[in-house]
Amino acid sequence: MQQIKSLENRIDEALSNEQLHTNFRSAMSYLMEKRRDQFPDEKQLKNEREIASTIRSNSVTQLPELLIKLEENLEKNNIKVHWAETDLEANNIVYQILKEANAKTVVKGKSMVTEEIELNEFLDNKGIEILETDLGEFLVQLANEKPSHIVMPAIHKNRKEISKAFFDHFPEFPYTEDVDLITQQVRKILRDRFRQADAGISGVNFAVAETGTLCLVENEGNGRMCTTVPPIHIAVTGIEKVVEKLSDTPPLLDILTKSATGQEITTYFNMISSPRREGEKDGPKSMHLVLLDNGRSKIHQNNDMQETLKCIRCGSCINHCPVYTQLGGHAYGTVYPGPIGITLEPQKQGITELGELTSLCTMCGACGEVCPVQIPLPKLINKLRSEAVEGNNTSELIEGARSKRKPLESLAWKIWKQVYSNPFIYSIFSKTATRLNFISPKKLGKWGKYRITPRPSKQSLKELANQAGFDHE
């Protein structure tokens, strides 16, 4: 059995990979520049962010009511709604739908929620063939890897790595490093798979409660093929993706695409409101929506952390994060990397399990400055750090609160507080520290691994001031 690498080992591995740094630095710089070009007017950007934030805040505040309304309107539209509290429950629901339809082959559009529940692995173990049809996801699946970014799954690979992975699996095509040509070759492969698939699976960007409409944002057309060609369409989404009105979608779509990839708008915006109706020539014969909780209800109950659920998965916070740029997505070891990942994942899976992720933040504030829906990510990350060692009256809503508290470290800070709050004790301490500076440690645990450990001066500041003739009183 392969041993799972620790966070520290994954970080060391990423930091020593120069090619990875080059790939990410180039990609992130490009995406940041593209986003800047889309928002030349700061006042207009501020206004757009406030509108988008208000829409998402309204959705999160009214989440229970909107979900009930969404279910009612979806059922009216002949879309069957399924509720899943856990990832296993969601996987079993999808499997039962496929089993009842005797479906053996599935094509899937890009969906981070299905990555979250590991649907591909689950169905594969059940003997159902599932194929990713988004180009990036397709290439990642060929390499037997996980996505390293929530919008651009294969961004960690350069052109040569992509070309080799494709040629290794499809040697019938001539080797090429022309990405456009590879795209054409993948299209030939997928076209027959779309026609032959027994079912299609997709994610959801916005679920409109008012009309029972599922909105899907994409660039390649594969999402539209997955949701219209096979006889069954199964959509899977987190419960937080609901919005109140159809009029809420244009402002969110506009700022989503500009923030994610620097586009005015994506090539396709699909609005799905029902399966195939009588007399229509295309579309699935039956439709299902799986609404996944998987810890989101607990986040919703926590007023201090509720804003996490406003996220529209644009990836802008990831693109601007200096830590992510150095490490890449795989070092995090979670489905959602970057600032949104280290905010969301410890809440879903517990601080005991993933609380150390919050250390992957420099508190530079870039993520909060660019978030299109104004999620205060630095504040939330800092809150999780506090929960990890101290906790508060909402700690029962975050599994593992106080689990990272270290008695020796806690004692050290208590001593520090006493020393620095008492002038007499501080004076004795400073004299002792300067006189015995030669025995100070050369390294201070992990902190000193990448830093030069400071050593006390031979004389205190007070003594130096006295020698210079300054009156310290």
N, C-alpha and C positions, 0 to 999 in steps of 0.2 A: 504493500500500500504506500502510495506516494505521500510523503510528509508535507504538510502545508507550511509554507515559509512564514516566518514571523514578519511583522511590519518592519522591524529594524533590518532584517535580511533583504526584504523587498526594496527598501530605500537604498541600501548599500549597492544592490544590484543595479538599480536604476541610475544612481549617481555615477557609477563606473562605466555606463554605456554611452560613449560619446556620440554614436550614431543616433541614438534616441534623442539626445539633447538637440542635435542638429535638426532632426525631423520636427520636433515640437516647437523649437524656437522659430523656425521658418513658418510653420503653420499658424502659430499663435500671433506672430507679428502681422501676418497677412490678414487674419480675421479681425484683429483689432483695428487695422487700417481701414478695412472694408466697412466696419461698423461706424467709425468716425466719419467716413464719407457720407453715410446715410443720415447723420445728425449734425449738420453744419450749424444749426441755430440752437443755441443752448436753452433759450427761453421756450422754444417750441418743444424741445426734448423734455424739458421739465414738465410742461403741460401734458404731453402725451404719457409720460410716466405716471403722473397723478391720476389721469383718467383710467389707465390700465390698472393701477393699484386699487382704485376705488371699486372697479368692477370685480376684481378678484377678492377684495376684502368683503364685499357684499355677498359673493358666492360662498366664501368660507363661513361667514357669520350665519348664513341661512342654510348651511349644508344639509341638515336633516330634512327640512321642509322641501328643499329643491330636489333632493334625491327621491322623495315620495312622488313629487310632481313629475319628475323625469320618468320614473317607472310607469306611472299612469299613462303618459303620452306615448311612450314607447310601445306599451301593450296595445294601445289603440291603433298604432301603426303596424301591428302584427310583428313586432320585434320582441322575442322572448327574453325576459330579464332574469338573470341569476345572481344571487348574492353570495359572495365568498368571504368568510372571515379570515381565512389563512391562505397561504400559498398552496398548501396541499389540497385544500378544498377547491380552490380555483382550478388546479390541474385536473382534479378528478371530474369536475363539471365539464371541462373541455373534452376530456377523454370519453365521458359517457355520451356526450352529443355525437362525437365521431363514431363511437362504437355502435350506437343505435342506428346510425346511417350507413354502417359498414364501410366507413371511410378509411382508406389505407394510405393515401398520399395527401399531403397538405402543403400549400404554398403560403408563406407568411411575409407580410409587410413589416417594416421597421416598427418595433415596439419595445420600449424599455421596461414596461410592466411585465411582459412575457420573459424578459431577461431576469427580472427580479424574482419571478417564481420558478425560474429554470424550466420553462415549459418544454423547450426543445429536448432536453435530456429526459424529462419525464415521458414524453410521447415516444421517444426513441426506444426507451426501455420497454414500452408497451407494444413495440413492433410497428409503430406508425412512422412513416417517412415524412419528415418535415424539412422543407427547404426554404432558406432565407432568400428573398428576392431583391432587397435593397442591395446595391452594388457593394457598398462597404461591408454590410453584414454578410453578404455572400462570400466575400474574400476572407473575412474573419472566420466564418464557418469552415471554409476550405483549410485554413491554417489551424483549425481546432483551438481557437483562442476565444477570448471574450472581448467585447467592444472596449475601447479605451477612452471613449468620449460619448456623451449621450446624443450628440447630433451627428458626428462624423466618426463612425465606429472604427475605421481603419486608418485614422489619422497618424497613428504611431508608425506606420509603414511608409517607406519611400517607394519611388517608382520601380526600382530594381527588385525590391522585396515583393512587391505586388506581382510583378511580371513572373518571377520565379514560382510563387505560390500557384498562380494560375496555370503556368506551363506544366508544373509537376502533376497537376490533376487532370489537365486536358492537353496531352501531348499531340493530339490530332490537329490542334491549331498551331501555326508557326509561332515561334517565340518572338515577342515584340515588347518593347518598353513604351510603346505609344498607348497612353491610357484611353484615348478615344477609340482606338482599334480594339483594345481589350473589352471596352464597354460594348462594342458591336458584337463581339464574339459571345459575351455573356448573354446579350439579348437573344441571340440565336438559341442558346442553351435553354433559356427560361421560357421562350415562347411556347414550346411544346409542353413544358411543365404546367404552364397556366391552363392550357387546353385540357390536359389530362387529369389535373388535380381533382380529388374528391371534395375538398373543402379549402377555404381560404381563411386565414386569421390575420387580424390587424390590430393596431392600437387605436387610440382616440386622442385627439388634441383638445377638443371641446365637446362636451355633451350638453345640448341645449334643452333645459327643462321645459321651457315654454312650448316648444314644438315637437319634442322627442326626436331631435336631429343629432346625428353623430358627425362631427367635422374631423376631417383628416387632412393634414398639411404634408405635402411631399413635392419632390422635384422630378422623379424619374418615371412616374406613371405606373410603377409596380403596385403601389397601393390600390390604385383604381382597378388594376387587373385582378388582384387578390380578392377584392370585394365585389366584383361583378361577374367574372367568368365562371368560377366554381359554383356548384349548386347550393353550397352552404357557406355562409359567412358568419364567423364568430369574432366579435370584437371584445377585447379585454382592456379594462382601464381601471385606474385607481378612482376611488369615490370622489376625490377632490377635483376632478377634471370638469365637474358640472358648472355651468353658468346659467344665470337666470333667463336671459332673453336672447333672441336671435340677434338683436341689435348690439349685444355685447361682443359679438365675435369680430366685426371689422376692426375696432381699435386694438384688440388683442392680436389679431392676425398681423396687422400692420407693424406693430412694435416687436412681435415675435420674430418675423422673418428678418427685419433689419438688425435686430440684436444678435440673432443666431449666426447668420451667414452673410450679412451685409447686402441682402437682396431687397429690392423694392417689394417683391412678392414672390412666392414660390411658383413653380410652373403649374402645379395643380393644387386646387383647394376643393376637396370632395365633401359634399353635404349629403349624407345618407339618412333617409327618413323612413324607408320601408324595404322589404324584399320585393321581388318582381311582382308587379300587379298584372291582372288579366289584360291581355292584349299587348303587353310589353315584350320586346324581343331579347332583352338582356337583363342581367341582375340575378342575384341568388334566389332560389326558390324558398329558402328559409333563412332567417337571421336571428342571431343570439347576441346578447350583451352580458358579459361577466363583469360585475362591479366588485372590485377587490378592496377589502379593508386593510388587512395585513399591518395593523398598528396605527393606521391613520386616525381612527376614532379616538384613540388615546391622545394623540397629538392635538386633535381638535378640542379635547376637554381641557387641555393645558393652556390657559390664557397667555402664559409667558412665552409659549413656543408655537402658538397656533398659526402665526404668520408663515411658518414653514410651508404650509399647504397652499399658499398663494402661487407657488412656483409654476411657471408655464413651460419648463424644460427647454429653454432657449440655449442654455450652455454659455451664456455671456460671462457669467461669474467665473466659469472654468477657464475661458479664453484669456481672461485678464489676471488670473492667479499666478504669481511668480513661483509658488511652490509646485503647482501642477505642471508648469512649463519645464521645470527641472526634473520632475519625477515621471510624468505621464500618468495615465489612468490606472494601469495595472498595479502600480505600487500601493495603491489604496486598498486593494483586495476586496472592493465592494462594487456593486452594480453602478451606483452613482458616485463618481469621484468629485474632486474639487470642493469648493466651498459648500455647494448645496449638498454634496455627499456627506461631508463631515458634520453637517447640521441634521440631515435627515436620517442617515443610517444608524447612529447611536440611539436615536429615539425609537426607531423601529425594532432594532435588535438588542438594545440594552447597552448601558455604559460599561458594564462588566466585560462585555464581548468586544465593543468597539470604541470605548471611551478614549483610547489612546489616539484615535484619529484626529481629535481636536488639537493635538500638538502640531498638526500639519497646517498651521496657520500663522502668519507673521503679524496679523492684525494691521496690515497695511491699509485696509479699508477699500481696496479697489473693487471687490465683489459687490459691496453695498452701493458704491457709486454708480455702477453700470447696470444693476438689476432693473429690468424694465418695469417690474411691478413693485419696486421699492421694498423688497424684503430686507430688513436690517440684519444681514448675515453676520457681520462681525459681532454685533450685540448678542445674537442667538448662540454663536459659537462660544463666546465668553461666558454666557449663561450655562452652557453645558459643561464648561470647564469647572465652573463653580459648583454645579450639581455633582460632579464627579468626586469632589473632595469635601464639600460642606453639606449640600442639599438644603432644601427649605420646605415650606409647607405644601408644595406641589410635588415633592419628590416621589410620592407613590405613583405618579403618572409616568415616571421615567425609571425603567427597570435598572437597578444597579447604582442608584444614586448613593454617593459616599463610598463606593467600592474602591475608588482610587486613592482614598485617604491613607497616608503612610504615617504611623505613629511617630517615627523618628523625625521625619520632616516637619510634622506638626509641632513637635517639641522644640525643634530648632527655631521655628518662626515665633513661638511663644517667648523663647529666650531672647531672640532678636528684638521683640517688642519691648521687653523689660529693659534691655540694655539701652536702646535708643530713646526711651521715654524718661530715663533717669540720668541727669547730667553727671552725677557723682560716679555711678556705675559705668557710664560711657567713658569717662575720663580714665578710670582704672583699666577698662577693656582696651582702649586705644593704646595706652602705654604698654600694656602686656603684649598686644598684637605686634606693635612695632619692634619691641625688644626681641621678640621670639619669631620674627618674620622668616628666619632661616629654616624653621621646621614646618612652615605652611605647605600643604600638599601641592604637588606639581600638577595634579589632575583632579577635577571635581566630577567624578562619575561620567555619565554620558555627555553632560554639558561641555566638558573639556575635551571631548573627542575631536571636535572640529574648531576649537577655540584655544587661544593662549590663556591659561589660567592666571588671573592677576594675583600679585603678591603684595602684602602690606609694605608701605614705605618704612625706612629705618627710623623716621621721625614722623610724628603726627602733624596734622595741619596746624594745630594749636601751637605746638612747639616751634614749627617753622615761622609762624607769625610772630611769636615772642622774640625769636632771634633777629627778625627783620625790624623789630622795634614797633610793631603794631600792637595797639591796646585791644585785647580781645574781649574786654568786659563790655 
